[in-house]
């Protein structure tokens, strides 16, 4: 091709919305979102909800060309997988996952952040911050979920519920295991050196870091704790989950609950 020839364009009918207009619409979606670093799939879904219809590949291309994609971490070879199954469930409150991470407060130093997530709905069931990462602090987000979804803490209250956790000392401690057994929860440890077995908790921790812990600073652990509870409500009510057709975790639970209700026949 001669250097003075124009670059050939894609053949076919022209779209109603130009790439420049689509880029402006994407910027508006990203600016209006309470979250940061949302990917092209969620942007595409929000554009459709706003009445702008276009294909996901085109949204990806436009975001890439205009530098609107969130930065991604590179991966490496991890060897053979120890876990190849699925960890999602068909209904809520069949399996919860729990894990913790750490962050730093300005005045009180390091803090541990514990989470508990439902494997079906992706809800953040409970979240807790503490100055110490003990087995008792690790129980707190689980207990929050039991108060919310089981009505309280009592013997065998959560029969039929499994708790997925890693092999950390907090979760394998005798006190932790005895406490969840008293509550009727079955322990479900993940494979050693296979974090994907606890992937639901790992994923929500990543989202929590990207949306809160890495973008805000907190003076005290109490300030962090209050911010976590507020973010829990925001996440459950508005975060769009692709595997649930871009519904929020709270909406997924409501839809599943409505589908499970018995149909009353008219007389």
C-alpha positions in Angstrom: 0.0 0.0 0.0 1.3 3.4 -0.9 2.0 5.7 2.1 -0.2 8.5 0.7 -3.2 6.2 0.4 -5.9 6.6 3.1 -6.3 3.9 5.7 -9.2 1.6 4.7 -12.2 1.8 7.0 -14.4 -1.1 8.1 -17.0 -2.0 5.5 -20.7 -2.1 6.2 -23.4 0.3 7.4 -22.4 3.1 9.6 -23.5 3.1 13.3 -25.9 5.7 14.7 -23.4 6.6 17.4 -19.9 7.5 16.3 -16.8 6.4 18.1 -16.2 9.9 19.5 -19.8 10.1 20.8 -19.5 6.6 22.3 -16.3 7.6 24.0 -18.0 10.6 25.5 -20.8 8.4 26.7 -18.4 6.0 28.2 -16.6 8.8 30.1 -20.0 9.9 31.5 -20.7 6.4 32.7 -17.3 6.1 34.4 -17.6 9.6 35.9 -21.1 8.8 37.3 -20.1 5.5 38.9 -19.4 5.4 42.6 -16.8 2.7 41.8 -13.4 2.9 40.1 -11.8 0.8 37.4 -15.0 -0.8 36.1 -14.4 -3.0 33.0 -15.9 -2.8 29.6 -18.6 -5.3 30.3 -20.2 -3.3 33.1 -19.8 -0.1 31.0 -21.6 -1.8 28.1 -24.4 -2.9 30.5 -24.8 0.6 31.9 -24.8 2.1 28.4 -27.7 -0.3 27.4 -29.6 0.7 30.6 -29.2 4.3 29.5 -30.5 3.6 26.0 -27.2 3.5 24.1 -27.0 0.1 22.3 -23.8 -1.2 20.9 -21.7 -4.3 21.0 -19.4 -5.3 23.8 -16.4 -5.7 21.4 -16.9 -2.2 20.2 -17.1 -0.8 23.8 -13.8 -2.6 24.5 -12.2 -1.2 21.4 -13.2 2.3 22.0 -12.2 2.2 25.7 -8.8 0.8 24.6 -8.3 3.4 21.9 -9.1 6.3 24.3 -7.2 5.0 27.3 -10.3 4.3 29.4 -9.5 0.7 30.4 -8.5 0.0 34.0 -4.9 -1.1 34.4 -4.4 -4.9 34.7 -1.8 -6.9 36.5 0.1 -9.5 34.5 -0.1 -13.1 35.4 2.5 -15.9 35.4 2.7 -19.6 35.2 1.3 -21.3 38.3 1.7 -24.9 37.5 -1.0 -27.6 37.5 -4.3 -26.7 39.1 -5.3 -28.5 42.3 -8.9 -27.4 42.0 -10.9 -27.6 38.8 -14.5 -27.7 40.1 -17.0 -24.9 40.7 -17.5 -23.1 44.0 -20.8 -21.4 43.2 -24.1 -22.7 44.5 -27.6 -22.7 43.1 -29.2 -20.9 46.1 -28.1 -18.4 48.8 -27.0 -19.5 52.2 -25.7 -22.9 51.1 -22.0 -21.8 51.2 -20.4 -18.7 52.5 -16.7 -17.9 52.0 -14.5 -16.0 54.4 -11.0 -14.5 54.4 -9.1 -11.4 55.5 -6.6 -8.9 54.3 -4.7 -6.1 56.0 -4.5 -2.3 55.6 -2.9 0.6 57.5 -4.6 3.4 59.4 -2.9 6.8 59.9 -3.0 6.9 63.7 -3.4 3.3 64.8 -1.2 1.4 62.4 -2.0 -1.9 60.8 -5.6 -3.2 60.8 -7.0 -6.6 59.7 -10.1 -6.5 57.5 -12.3 -9.7 57.6 -15.1 -10.5 55.0 -17.8 -13.1 54.5 -19.4 -13.6 51.1 -22.3 -15.7 49.8 -21.1 -18.0 47.0 -24.5 -17.8 45.2 -25.4 -14.1 45.2 -21.9 -12.6 45.7 -23.3 -10.6 48.6 -20.9 -9.2 51.2 -22.6 -11.0 54.1 -20.4 -9.4 56.8 -17.3 -7.2 57.1 -15.2 -6.3 60.1 -12.0 -4.4 61.0 -9.8 -5.0 64.0 -6.3 -4.2 65.3 -5.6 -7.9 65.8 -6.2 -10.8 63.3 -7.3 -13.3 65.9 -9.7 -16.3 65.6 -12.4 -14.4 67.5 -12.2 -11.4 65.2 -12.4 -13.7 62.2 -15.8 -15.0 63.5 -17.3 -11.5 63.5 -18.4 -11.2 59.8 -19.8 -14.7 60.0 -21.8 -13.7 63.0 -23.1 -10.6 61.3 -24.4 -12.8 58.5 -26.1 -15.1 60.9 -27.9 -12.2 62.7 -29.0 -10.8 59.3 -30.1 -14.0 57.5 -30.8 -16.5 60.3 -32.2 -14.2 63.0 -29.5 -14.5 65.6 -26.9 -16.7 67.2 -27.9 -20.0 68.8 -27.1 -23.6 68.7 -27.5 -25.3 65.3 -29.1 -22.1 63.8 -27.3 -22.5 60.5 -27.8 -26.2 59.7 -27.0 -26.9 56.1 -24.6 -24.0 55.7 -21.0 -24.6 54.7 -18.2 -22.1 55.4 -15.3 -22.1 52.9 -12.1 -20.8 54.3 -8.4 -21.1 53.7 -5.9 -22.9 55.9 -4.8 -19.9 57.9 -4.3 -20.2 61.6 -7.3 -18.1 62.5 -9.7 -20.5 60.6 -8.1 -23.8 61.7 -7.9 -22.7 65.3 -9.9 -25.1 67.6 -11.9 -22.2 69.0 -13.0 -21.1 65.6 -13.9 -24.6 64.5 -15.8 -25.3 67.7 -17.8 -22.1 67.4 -19.0 -22.7 63.8 -19.8 -26.3 64.7 -21.9 -25.1 67.6 -23.8 -22.8 65.2 -24.5 -25.7 62.8 -22.0 -24.6 60.1 -19.9 -27.2 58.3 -16.3 -26.3 57.8 -15.1 -26.5 54.2 -11.4 -25.7 54.0 -9.9 -25.0 50.6 -7.0 -26.9 49.1 -3.6 -26.0 50.3 -1.8 -23.5 47.9 -5.0 -23.3 45.8 -6.5 -19.9 46.5 -9.1 -20.4 43.7 -10.9 -22.8 46.1 -11.7 -19.8 48.2 -12.1 -17.6 45.1 -15.4 -15.9 46.1 -13.8 -14.4 49.2 -10.6 -13.6 47.3 -12.5 -11.8 44.6 -14.5 -9.6 46.9 -11.3 -8.7 48.8 -9.8 -7.6 45.5 -12.9 -5.4 44.8 -12.8 -4.0 48.3 -9.1 -3.1 47.9 -9.7 -1.4 44.5 -12.8 0.5 45.5 -12.1 1.5 49.1 -8.9 0.4 50.8 -6.5 1.6 48.1 -8.3 4.9 47.3 -9.1 6.2 50.8 -7.1 6.7 54.0 -8.5 6.2 57.5 -7.3 7.8 60.7 -8.5 5.1 63.1 -9.7 1.5 63.0 -13.2 2.7 64.1 -13.3 5.1 61.1 -12.3 2.2 58.9 -15.0 -0.1 60.4 -17.7 2.5 59.7 -16.5 3.0 56.2 -16.6 -0.8 55.6 -20.2 -1.1 56.7 -21.2 1.8 54.5 -19.3 0.3 51.5 -21.0 -3.1 52.2 -24.4 -1.5 51.7 -23.3 0.3 48.5 -21.7 -2.8 47.1 -24.7 -5.1 47.9 -27.2 -2.6 46.5 -25.5 -1.3 43.4 -22.5 -3.4 42.3 -23.2 -5.1 39.0 -22.3 -8.8 38.8 -21.7 -10.1 35.3 -22.5 -13.7 36.0 -25.9 -12.6 37.3 -26.7 -10.6 34.1 -25.4 -7.4 35.7 -27.8 -7.5 38.6 -26.7 -6.4 42.1 -26.1 -9.0 44.8 -29.1 -7.8 46.8 -31.3 -8.0 43.7 -30.2 -11.5 43.0 -31.2 -12.6 46.5 -34.6 -10.9 46.1 -35.2 -12.5 42.7 -34.3 -16.0 44.0 -36.5 -15.5 47.0 -39.4 -14.4 44.8 -38.9 -17.4 42.5 -38.9 -19.8 45.5 -42.3 -18.5 46.8 -45.2 -20.9 46.3 -47.8 -19.9 43.6 -51.3 -19.3 45.1 -53.9 -20.7 42.8 -57.1 -18.7 42.4 -60.3 -20.4 43.7 
